[in-house]
Amino acid sequence: MYFTKKHGKEGRSIESGKLELLKQVAAGIAAQFGSSCEVVVHDLSRHADHTIVAIENGHVTGRKVGDGASYVVIEQLATNDPQPRDHLCYLTKTPDGKILKSSTIYIRNSKGKVSGILAINYDISRLLMVDDALHDLVSTGDQPQPEPERIVNVNDLLEELIQQSVSLVGKPAALMNKEDKVKAIRFLNENGAFLITKSGDKIAKYFGISKYTLYSYIDTKQQEGK
């Protein structure tokens, strides 16, 4: 993993007392808002494949304790941003088409390090159906709505990042030259793809190169940065 040295997890763990408090808060929020409200606690000291340490109403996204990170968690693990801003009241979308109203709250430990994430995902799909029915009666003009972000599991996230890298280059992998592949792989590295278990094998196979070549492209970028 090429993020180990650059984005070490020392000092990131959630203290046990705070973790128990977060679990209690998660259960309280879920009970208050009902079965459509999923509340997730991510521990950033864990591997990206297993960051979920508590979840209420996991049926909303089909996740459970021990499952891996969503994109927002991967992003924090990759950048190790010391002062991330909470992302509140934005839309997300599950693979089966549910629209969720989501909030992401960053949790810091006693050392001030971002050690966890409390995520709230409220399924508003049925409410949107009511809203659509009333829209023609109350609307005075159409306003563009933002495209919901997708909530995906780790394996689907890697596939999505690979497709984004291909779109960035603008040609399929089979037609890419060395420069194209370097560009695509650097995009994947900068967006946390190599935090995912066995991602190197899958990415190398996808672009038709060896793992040695794959990591040499990353090393070249790191040397240029120095």
N, C-alpha and C positions, 0 to 999 in steps of 0.2 A: 504494500500500500504506500503510495507516494505522499499521502497526507500525514503520515505518522509524525514526522519530524516537524513539519511546518505547522501542523494544527494539532499538537499534542493535547491529550485529555487530562493532564495533570491539574489537580485543583478544580475539576469540573463537577465532581460527584455531588449529588443532592444529599445533605445530611439526613440521617434516618428520621429525626424528629420532624424536619420540614417535609419529607416525603409522606409521612403519615398524615400531616396536616393537609397536604395537597390531595391525598386520597379522600380525606374527609370532606374537603371542599368540593371535589368532583362529585361525590355521592350526593351532597346537598344540592348542587346545581341541577343534577339530573333528576332528583326527586321533585324539585320545585317546578321544573318545566316539562316533565313527563317523558314518555318513551321516545319521543321524536328528537330528544336532545342528547347527543353523544358528547361525553367529556373525556378527554384523553390526557394522561400525564406521560411525557417523554423524558427519559433520563439520558442526558447527552454524554455521560461518561461511558455509556454502553456502545457496543458496535452498532453501526447504522442498520443492521438487519434485525436488531432486537431492542429497539429503544422504548417500546411501550411497556411501562411498568404498572399502569392502572388504566382501566377504561370502564366507563358506564354506558350502557345502551349501545354496545358495539355493533348491534345489528344494523345500525344506521349506515355504516360504511363496510360492514362485514369483517371488522378487525377484532383482534383479541390481545390479551397480555402476551408478550413475547414476540409480537409482530414488529415489522420494521418501520423505518421512518417514512414520512411523507416528504414532498419536495421542500416544504418550508424548513423541515428539520435537517434534511441533507444540506440545504443552503447554509444554515447556521454552522453545521459541522464543518463544511468546506471553508467558509470564510472566517470562522471563529471571531465574528464581529463582537468587540467588547461592549458596545453600546447599541444593540439593536433596538429599534422602536417597535412597540407592540403594534400588531396589525389587527385592527378591530373592524367588525361588521363588514366583511367582504363576502362575495359569493364564491362557492366552490361547487364542484360537480363530481358525483361518484361514477364509476364505470357503468353502473346500471341506470344512470340517467337522473338520479335524485339531485335536486338543487338544494344546497345547504347555505345557510347564513352562518359564517364562521368568524371566529376571533382567535388570535394567537397571542398568548401572553408569555413573555420570557421571565424565567425564574432565576434569581441569583442566590448563590450560597453565601456563607459568612465571609468569604474572601472576596466577594464582589464579582465572582466569575459567573457567567451564564451557565447554569448547570442543568436546567430543565425547561420544558415548555408545557404550559397548560393550554390545551386547545379545546374550543367549544364549537360543535357543529350541530346546528339546528335544522332539521329537515323541514323546509318550507314549501315542498312540492305541492301539497294540497292547498296551501294558502295561495300559491300562485295561480292555481286553477280558479279559485274564487276571485282573485284580483283580475284575471283575464276576463271573467264573466262581467265584472263591474266596469271594466276599462272604458268601454264604449259610452257608458252612461256618465262617467265623471271626467273623461279626458278632454283637454282643450288643445291638445297637440302632442304628437309623438316625440318622446325623448329617447335617444339611444341608450341602451342598457349595456353595461360592461359585460364582456364574456366571462363566465365563471371559470375560476381556476379548477383544475382537476385534482381530485384526491385519488392517488393510486398507491399500490403496494410497491415494495422496493424493486421487484423484478420487472414490473410494468414500467416503473420509473426509468430504469436503465434503458429499456427499449425505446422509451419516449425521448430520452436524451440522445441516443444514437440517431434517431430520426431527425431530431433538431440539428445535430451536427451535419447530417447529410444535406438538410435544407440550407444550412449556412453556406456550405460549399457550392451547392447548386447543381450537383451531378451525382449519379449513383456511385457506390464504392468501386464497382468494377471499372469505371471510367476515370477514376481519380489517379493523378500522378502523385509523386512523393510530396510535393508542396501542398496539394489538396488534403492529403491524409494527415500531414502534420497540423494543418489548420483545424481539421475536424477533431483530432485527438487532443489538441490543446484546449479546444472548447469543452470537451468532456472532462478533462482534468480540472479546469477552472470551475466547472459546475458540479463537482463532487462525485462524478461517476465512479471514480476509483475507490470510493469509500464502501462500495457495495461488494460483498463477497463474490469472488471468482469473476469479477467484472473484466479483469485483464484478459482472461482466456476468451471470453465472449467477444470483446472488442477486437482483439487481435485476429480472431477467426473471421469476424465480420469484414474487416478491412484487408484480409488476405496477407497479413504480415506476421512475423514471429513476435513472441513476447519481448525478446531482446530488442528488436527494432521498435516495438511499441514504446518501451520505457526509454529508449535512447531519444525518441522524439520529445518526451517529457523532460529528460535531463537537459537537452539542448535549450529548451525554453527557460529552465531554471538557471542555467549558466548565463544566458543572455540577461536575465533579470538581475543577477549579481553584477 
